[in-house]
Amino acid sequence: MSELPRAIELGVIGCHVCGLVCRDTGQLGMACPRCGAALNRRKKASISRTWALLITAFILYIPANLLPIMRTVSVGDVDDNTILSGVVELWVNGSPSLAVIVFTASIVVPMLKFFVLGTLLVSTQRGSSWALLQRAKLYRLVEFIGYWSMLDVFVVALLTALVRFNILSRVEPLPGVVFFGLTVVLTMLASMSFDPRLIWDGKDNDD
Amino acid sequence: MTREISPPGDDLPEPVVQHPRFNVSLIWLVPVVAALVGLSLVIHDWLQAGPNITITFQTAEGLEAGKTLVKYKNVVIGKVTRIQLSHDRSHVLVKVALDKSTESFAAADTRYWVVRPRIGLGGISGVDTLLSGAFIGADVGHSQQYRDEFIGLETPPTVLYDAPGKGFILHGDDLGSLDIDSPVYYRRIQVGRVASYQLDKDGKGVSVDIFVDGPNDKFVTRASRFWNAGGVDVSLGANGLKVNSQSLTTMLAGGVAFQDPPGTHDRAPASENTSFTLFGDQATAMSPPDGPPRYIRMRFDQSLRGLAVDAPVEFFGINIGHVVSIDLDYDAKKQRFPVNVGAVVYPRRLGRVYEKLAAVAEVKANGADLSRMMGVLIKHGLRAQARTGNLLAGQLYISLDFVPTAPKVAFDPLAKPLEIPTAPGSFDKVQEQLAQIVDRFQKIPFESIGKNLDRTMGELNHTVQQINDDMLPEFKSTLKDARQTLGTANEALSADSPLRQNLSETLEQLQRMARSLRVLSDYLGGHPESLIRGRQSDPSPNNPAPSVQTNATQQGSKP
């Protein structure tokens, strides 16, 4: 890896949008001559943006878990469920597989993203050259699984739309699901704003 | 691109230079906003949280931590957060988190109870909780004191604090068939219910708290009378069989009824917690106030079969009291068994009579005492009699009445108890008279009457025999003759008989004659002069109309 040069070392810069490679003049406010997009060696303020979005997501993740996300009304019996109580109920009522899926999508994946992005940010900030390739793979994993945590939101949206039998049975969304949806969106934005090339910037420090 | 990378080409295009638009990273606003939102939620939640209270119940049946709600007028005011047993495991402690806005529900006199489906004699309640599960009902108190530990009621309270209406206290001898929630009736409409009851402290009666709902509470006046309307009131007394009931519900569940007494009375509505007497039945309740009771004693020299304790004592037909004791006594001197009857009378029931008598007695004896009044009356022949009130059932009652023929007796107005002299009852007299009638009957010579009757019958038989033998054959022949005569008459009147034909001809001629007579009379009516002048042969040329008439008459008179 070390024999592969980076664009900075070669004095070139690539456009994020159209991929055109230009000479890096080092001036402020460079723009792509072909498509007009702003040229940056790395994504602008990538670390701080990712941090900000990640922290926001984490803050919102607290009410998302504490507030009930769904109200099930069946024959007069009103039942408010948070994410975790829903998982527990699924498990107790004899659908452990569903419980595992929901648990994975709603608890494991967001936590994984917080943890992975946090690790990436910290290590990148410190310019660590530790496990560069693994970190890059982790980043791709986060990018990939990001949207799967929307599962819970979809479940609530679908149930609300489908289960409408007035008195007999009814499902209503509760504020928790909004926070949860925001959390998922913000983690996705956070992983988007992270520039994986920063990982490789740390390899020099190793020397 | 086939261009080589190794020499960073000089032919690469120069980037365009733009001025930076932002130099402050606004991205940090996002977590700040999120934090603010989160913080506001926390603060909101914290502000919303009201007091946490603990309610003690006998059982946690139907309650569920985190789910069971606390409701007031079906509005959620809190939620059960935890249910645990008390240290000695004798009851359950239910922790409830009240909402901020319902802090007043922690007032010291607030009551809590569990609303479950209940089925009672008064009806079914809490059906909705069958599906939705039990909840804790609350009735907010008015106390300014707050506390966080409450003892839950096992049954819902009958009367809520802010319910419009008034509570009253009834004092009675016994509870009857009353129970909590028993209805209170006014003119057979339910206007309230029994809230609670307890024994009096001395154990000599019961106090019943009732609640009359507004706006009907205004019908409870200071003069109102309350009576126990429970069950079926079947009484077999001197007045006959009487069945009375307020309603079907009261027959089963008991109830209280009230009404104003007839006549003039205080119509001002009674104030809250006024005490009333609870009477046993409507008749007692509606009768005028009894006033103080007086004990009197009577001594009867006859059998009093049919006289029972509680039999009425009447004065000129007005019930003034009742018999309380019947004792057999032995009079060694006369070798008889007199019956001592004790009775309680309420002189005030006589109303105006009592006042007037009192006035008279006062004038005469200087003291309106019953004994003195009685003394005056007894001097004029007042006596107690055991009379039959109901011939069918043979019930006796005591009647105070004037017996003009009664022998004079000595009366001691100072004796205690007051002793009323007695006279034999009317029924005894009837019995005596009946015995006399029977005696007379026995004197009638039924035997000789029978013999005479027998002989007369024999003679009658003989006479009938004679009639049969002599008169009947003659009668038969007479009948035969009569039938023959009728046959002859029948023939003479038949359709083809000569008599009949002659008759019809004669009738025809008679008809014809009648017609001529009519024509003649018509003519005479038109020409009365013809009677003298005779018939005019020529009609006058001057007036044709009469001529027509004349012609017509001529034509008519031809036949």
Interface residues (C-beta under 8 A of the other chain):
Chain A: L10 G11 V12 I13 V21 C22 R23 D24 T25 Q27 L28 G29 M30 A31 C32 P33 A38 L39 A45 S48 R49 A52 L53 I55 T56 A57 I59 L60 I62 P63 V75 G76 D77 V78 D79 L186
Chain B: I5 P8 G9 L12 P13 E14 P15 V16 V17 Q18 H19 P20 S25 I27 W28 V30 P31 V33 A34 A35 V37 G38 L41 K67 D128 L131 S132 G133
